Amino acid sequence: MTQEYTAQSVTAGEERHRPESRVRVLFDRWRRDPGIWRRGIITAVFAVATAFLMMFHAQIPNTIGNLGSLTETFLAWVGLMVPLLLLVALVRRSATALIAVLLPAIVWLNQFGGLLTDKSTGGGDFMVATHNVNADNPDPEGTAAKLTESGADVIALEELKEDDVPVYEKALAGTYKYHSVQGTVGLWSKYPLSATRPVDIKLGWVRAMRSTVTTPEGPVAFYVAHLPSVRVKLHAGFTANQRDKSADALGEAIFDEKLDRVILLGDLNGTVNDRSLKAVTSQMRSTQGAAGYGYGFSWPASFPMARIDQIMVRGVEPTSSWSLPRTESDHLPIAARVDLTQS
């Protein structure tokens, strides 16, 4: 009798410790809880508000501190609210909040879930790279060496300090026979350059350029640009007006480009989600979005939070996109492979 009772107790004890049994007990407890639907209303409201923020970010006005652009720059990070709200819903034992949290989770996955998959297709025998090298870079020679090691056919550099230009020219000369520096931006290429000129982006000094690279597959128009920096200030919000005017001017230059194949390399100081860059993004494809893996955040290098450095194409098929190893700059260099025979 004692042995039978003991065996039954052991069996019951094992049953209680099975994972599925614990889950069943939890749900049974929640089902009998009369407040399960009444609790968590505030959490549910926050969940719905988070979903609406992601769904209708384009409706946030830029008239006050460029709030819309600021939101769009870091829009992907809004998704962090989902696990936070889920945790609160579980702690509060609120079915209402749990159901509400599904809404921002679905919206985020719809908008950004695709970036979690590898979209590279392989192939693409032409490689390009771009890097804001930082005017205060303490090791320009080492930075140039790392970029050379990438094997890129064409490299664009931004934020070139006049005193450092000879250092980059010397360090890159062995691999890149052709180059041009216009103001604070430059283009280094294994193939001949022609029709090189500054591009006026309404700044009063040169921070953008255009050049034709004669690749093995024919001429390709390359643009290099470093749009003005933006700042987040308590009294002024997201100060991006000058950046926005420069983006419009750059977009006009690219729109007027006669060649069918165009590649833009540079630091645009904004993400492709930012509506203020639509003059550029509306007519070009981001290699990261089309053929990259993950978000490809490039700034700040110590803890990347946004992809403000861009490789964008028109009339060219991107096949892969990725970040290169960190240099002494505050930006990560980025690279992409493209197929020049397809569009």
Secondary structure, DSSP 4 states (H G I P E B T S, - for coil): -HHHHHHHHHHHHHHHHSHHHHHHHHHHHHHT-TTTTTTTHHHHHHHHHHHHHHHTGGGS-STTTTHHHHHHHTGGGGGGHHHHHHHHHHHHT-HHHHHHHHHHHHHHHHHHGGGGS----S---EEEEEEE--TT-S-HHHHHHHHHHTT-SEEEEES--GGGHHHHHHHHTTT--EEEEETTEEEEESS-EEEEEE---SSSS--EEEEEEEETTEEEEEEEEEPPP-EEETTTEEE-HHHHHHHHHHHHHHHT--SS-EEEEEE-SS-TT-GGGHHHHTSSEEHHHHHBSS----BSTTS--B--EEEEEESSEEEEEEEPPP-SSSS--EEEEEETT--
